[in-house]
Amino acid sequence: MKTNLWKVLAFGLSTLTLLSCDKEDELSTMGDNLTKDATAETCDVIDFNQYETGFITQVTSMNGIGPVAVYNKARNAEGNLLEENKAMIFDTHAPTGDDDDLYTGEGSDNGALLQKALIINEPALTIPDDNAKGGTMTLDFSAIGTVTLQSMKVVDIDEYENDSYVRLYNAAGTELYAVKLKNLGNNTVQDVNLGNTAGVTKMIVTLAGTEGYVGSGAIDDIRFCKNETTTTPTTPPTEEEVYGCTRTQGYWKNHASGKKYDSTWGGMQNEMFYGSGMTYLKLMETAPKGGNAYVMLAHQYIAAKLNMKVASSPAEVDEAYEKATAYFAAMKDGKYLNTLQTPYVTVSRDQLVKWAELLDKYNNGLLGPAHCN
């Protein structure tokens, strides 16, 4: 989620940068050639191969650009992210634990494509063993300034890990780019296009699924260019430009179609909302008869989801939003557990009302960024 919001910086990408004569051929075997930002002088790859297997807190690129801080949080059986750093170097040619699904060595379908990679380790273990419950991997480039992120490789996103993303942020916490990972199955390696996104200081990889708490996998070969120059605003940004502003659920309901359409919806108004049996917009238009807390929470949740696209959000809002997401997405045997007709299967009504009230404060500008004028 976002913690601050600056205007997205745009950088033009242009010429190819060669790292050095002895590295040129090595890099070209990794796929498409590295491209260079117009304001960048140095491009490189983080491939983790210079490190021994074990816990790690920072890395450098193949040619020593760094440090890049690494902080991986493991998710526990209750769905909570643990604070302890569980960033671990894993050898995909010699898997440990029960992680044969991360093997990419000789004889695999990927033919020794990778070797060392980064994982979220199991909370209770000290040997390399990726956490089956998933979590987040954060790479912080701020110590070297800003970078243009080009691509990366991701290993072993299983079919049930269908809510896994890579998100890129600038120094203000603005989300610059997001891409959903393909759930291709065991031992697969996918190339992830990061859009040649400039002005990045932080990359967060979320490994998760919509059914239960899942999300094993590994990342590798992060290709980037170091930005040597930045654009300085001629005038200080306003508070709204920094943090954004929020709107109520009534605004979003009334601006989902027609002449008043707000493009922030992005077509989401016509998508089905979890187990409600309704589209996002239809549910927004549905009154919470009898005090149905599913509907009450859904109204504020949908508004918060839209507001978070254009505004920052404080940690307590992020937490309520994530728990509400888990509530709506809870499934068993392929069916949603919580519906309009059975709204209190996994969470009490009182808790749903508390989440709705907190998100309502956020949407009304009483918690976090101000309300839009």
ZAMIGU-655485 format. One record per residue (C-alpha): residue in one letter; x, y, z. Coordinates in steps of 0.5 Angstrom, whole numbers, padded with zeros to 4 digits, always signed. Example, Ala and Ser with C-alpha at 12.3 -4.5 7.8 and 13.67 -1.06 7.14 Angstrom:
BEGIN
A+0025-0009+0016;S+0027-0002+0014;
% end
This chain:
BEGIN
M+0000+0000+0000;K+0002+0007-0001;T+0005+0011+0005;N+0006+0018+0001;L+0004+0020-0006;W+0009+0024-0011;K+0007+0026-0018;V+0010+0020-0022;L+0016+0022-0025;A+0017+0020-0033;F+0024+0019-0036;G+0025+0017-0043;L+0029+0011-0045;S+0034+0010-0050;T+0041+0007-0051;L+0044+0001-0049;T+0049+0001-0044;L+0055-0004-0044;L+0057-0006-0037;S+0064-0008-0039;C+0067-0012-0044;D+0068-0018-0040;K+0061-0018-0038;E+0057-0016-0044;D+0056-0023-0047;E+0054-0026-0040;L+0049-0021-0039;S+0046-0022-0046;T+0045-0029-0045;M+0040-0027-0040;G+0035-0025-0045;D+0033-0018-0048;N+0039-0014-0048;L+0039-0008-0042;T+0037-0002-0044;K+0039+0005-0041;D+0035+0011-0039;A+0037+0018-0042;T+0039+0020-0035;A+0042+0014-0033;E+0049+0012-0034;T+0050+0005-0031;C+0046-0001-0032;D+0047-0008-0028;V+0043-0014-0026;I+0042-0017-0019;D+0043-0025-0019;F+0045-0026-0012;N+0050-0031-0015;Q+0056-0028-0011;Y+0053-0030-0004;E+0053-0036+0000;T+0046-0039+0002;G+0043-0036+0008;F+0040-0030+0011;I+0042-0023+0008;T+0040-0016+0009;Q+0043-0013+0003;V+0046-0014-0004;T+0050-0011-0009;S+0049-0012-0017;M+0054-0016-0021;N+0059-0010-0022;G+0058-0008-0015;I+0052-0003-0015;G+0049-0002-0008;P+0048-0003-0003;V+0040-0005-0004;A+0037-0007+0002;V+0033-0013+0003;Y+0027-0014+0008;N+0023-0020+0007;K+0017-0022+0011;A+0014-0028+0012;R+0006-0030+0013;N+0004-0034+0019;A-0002-0039+0019;E-0006-0033+0021;G-0005-0029+0015;N-0001-0024+0019;L+0006-0021+0016;L+0012-0023+0021;E+0016-0017+0023;E+0023-0021+0023;N+0027-0021+0016;K+0027-0027+0013;A+0031-0026+0007;M+0034-0032+0005;I+0039-0034-0001;F+0037-0040-0004;D+0041-0045-0009;T+0036-0047-0014;H+0041-0052-0017;A+0041-0056-0010;P+0035-0055-0006;T+0034-0056+0001;G+0028-0057+0005;D+0022-0060+0001;D+0023-0055-0004;D+0025-0059-0010;D+0019-0055-0014;L+0025-0049-0014;Y+0030-0053-0018;T+0032-0050-0024;G+0039-0054-0025;E+0041-0059-0030;G+0036-0064-0033;S+0030-0059-0031;D+0025-0056-0036;N+0029-0050-0035;G+0036-0053-0037;A+0040-0049-0031;L+0037-0043-0033;L+0038-0040-0026;Q+0042-0041-0020;K+0042-0037-0013;A+0035-0034-0012;L+0032-0030-0006;I+0026-0033-0002;I+0022-0032+0004;N+0024-0037+0009;E+0020-0041+0013;P+0020-0037+0020;A+0022-0043+0025;L+0028-0045+0020;T+0035-0043+0019;I+0036-0047+0013;P+0034-0045+0006;D+0026-0047+0006;D+0021-0042+0002;N+0015-0040+0007;A+0009-0044+0004;K+0005-0039+0007;G+0008-0033+0003;G+0009-0026+0005;T+0013-0020+0002;M+0020-0019-0001;T+0022-0011-0001;L+0028-0009-0004;D+0030-0002-0003;F+0034+0002-0008;S+0034+0009-0004;A+0041+0008-0002;I+0044+0009-0009;G+0038+0014-0011;T+0033+0012-0016;V+0033+0007-0021;T+0030+0005-0028;L+0027-0003-0027;Q+0027-0007-0033;S+0025-0014-0032;M+0026-0020-0027;K+0025-0027-0027;V+0020-0031-0022;V+0021-0038-0020;D+0015-0043-0018;I+0008-0039-0018;D+0003-0045-0017;E-0004-0045-0020;Y-0007-0043-0013;E-0002-0037-0012;N-0006-0033-0016;D-0006-0026-0012;S+0002-0025-0013;Y+0004-0018-0015;V+0010-0014-0017;R+0009-0007-0015;L+0014-0001-0016;Y+0014+0005-0012;N+0018+0012-0012;A+0021+0016-0006;A+0014+0019-0004;G+0011+0012-0004;T+0007+0013-0010;E+0006+0006-0014;L+0009+0007-0021;Y+0008+0000-0024;A+0004-0006-0022;V+0004-0013-0025;K+0001-0019-0023;L+0005-0026-0023;K+0003-0031-0028;N+0001-0038-0024;L+0005-0043-0028;G+0006-0048-0023;N+0012-0052-0020;N+0019-0051-0023;T+0017-0046-0028;V+0021-0039-0029;Q+0018-0033-0032;D+0020-0027-0035;V+0017-0021-0031;N+0017-0014-0035;L+0017-0008-0030;G+0016-0003-0036;N+0022+0000-0036;T+0020+0004-0030;A+0024+0010-0028;G+0024+0014-0021;V+0024+0007-0017;T+0027+0007-0010;K+0023+0001-0008;M+0020-0006-0011;I+0015-0010-0007;V+0014-0017-0009;T+0008-0020-0006;L+0007-0028-0006;A-0001-0030-0004;G-0007-0033-0006;T-0014-0032-0006;E-0016-0038-0003;G-0012-0039+0004;Y-0005-0036+0006;V+0000-0039+0001;G+0005-0036-0004;S+0012-0040-0004;G+0017-0038-0010;A+0023-0034-0011;I+0026-0028-0015;D+0032-0027-0019;D+0036-0023-0025;I+0033-0016-0023;R+0035-0012-0029;F+0036-0004-0027;C+0039+0002-0029;K+0042+0007-0024;N+0039+0014-0025;E+0044+0019-0024;T+0040+0025-0025;T+0033+0027-0022;T+0028+0032-0024;T+0027+0038-0019;P+0020+0041-0018;T+0020+0049-0020;T+0015+0050-0014;P+0014+0046-0008;P+0008+0041-0009;T+0002+0042-0005;E-0001+0037+0000;E-0006+0034-0005;E+0000+0033-0010;V+0004+0029-0004;Y-0001+0025-0001;G-0007+0025-0006;C-0014+0026-0003;T-0020+0021-0002;R-0028+0021-0004;T-0034+0018-0001;Q-0037+0012-0003;G-0043+0016-0005;Y-0038+0020-0010;W-0035+0013-0013;K-0043+0010-0014;N-0045+0017-0017;H-0039+0017-0022;A-0038+0010-0024;S-0042+0011-0031;G-0044+0016-0036;K-0042+0023-0037;K-0039+0023-0029;Y-0035+0017-0030;D-0029+0017-0026;S-0023+0013-0030;T-0020+0011-0023;W-0026+0006-0024;G-0022+0003-0030;G-0028-0002-0031;M-0028-0005-0024;Q-0035-0003-0024;N-0037-0009-0028;E-0033-0014-0025;M-0036-0019-0020;F-0035-0017-0013;Y-0033-0024-0009;G-0038-0028-0007;S-0044-0023-0007;G-0047-0025-0014;M-0047-0018-0016;T-0042-0013-0020;Y-0038-0008-0016;L-0043-0002-0018;K-0049-0006-0017;L-0047-0008-0010;M-0045+0000-0009;E-0053+0001-0010;T-0055-0004-0006;A-0058-0002+0001;P-0055-0006+0007;K-0062-0009+0009;G-0063-0011+0016;G-0056-0008+0018;N-0053-0013+0013;A-0045-0012+0015;Y-0043-0015+0009;V-0046-0010+0005;M-0044-0004+0010;L-0037-0006+0009;A-0037-0007+0002;H-0039+0000+0001;Q-0033+0003+0004;Y-0028-0003+0002;I-0030-0001-0005;A-0029+0006-0004;A-0022+0005+0000;K-0020+0001-0006;L-0021+0006-0011;N-0018+0012-0006;M-0012+0008-0005;K-0011+0008-0013;V-0010+0016-0012;A-0008+0017-0005;S-0004+0015+0000;S-0006+0011+0006;P-0004+0010+0013;A-0002+0003+0016;E-0008+0002+0020;V-0012+0003+0014;D-0008-0002+0010;E-0009-0007+0016;A-0016-0006+0016;Y-0017-0007+0008;E-0012-0013+0008;K-0016-0016+0013;A-0023-0014+0009;T-0020-0017+0003;A-0018-0024+0006;Y-0025-0024+0009;F-0029-0023+0002;A-0024-0028-0001;A-0025-0033+0004;M-0026-0040+0000;K-0027-0047+0002;D-0028-0053-0004;G-0029-0047-0009;K-0034-0043-0006;Y-0034-0037-0002;L-0035-0037+0005;N-0038-0030+0007;T-0044-0028+0002;L-0050-0023+0003;Q-0054-0029+0005;T-0048-0032+0010;P-0044-0026+0012;Y-0042-0028+0019;V-0038-0035+0017;T-0031-0033+0019;V-0032-0026+0022;S-0037-0023+0027;R-0041-0018+0025;D-0038-0013+0030;Q-0031-0014+0027;L-0034-0012+0020;V-0037-0006+0023;K-0031-0004+0026;W-0027-0005+0019;A-0033-0001+0016;E-0032+0005+0020;L-0025+0005+0020;L-0025+0005+0012;D-0031+0010+0012;K-0026+0015+0016;Y-0021+0014+0011;N-0026+0015+0005;N-0028+0022+0009;G-0022+0025+0010;L-0022+0024+0017;L-0016+0019+0017;G-0010+0020+0013;P-0010+0024+0007;A-0016+0030+0007;H-0022+0029+0003;C-0022+0032-0004;N-0025+0039-0005;
% end
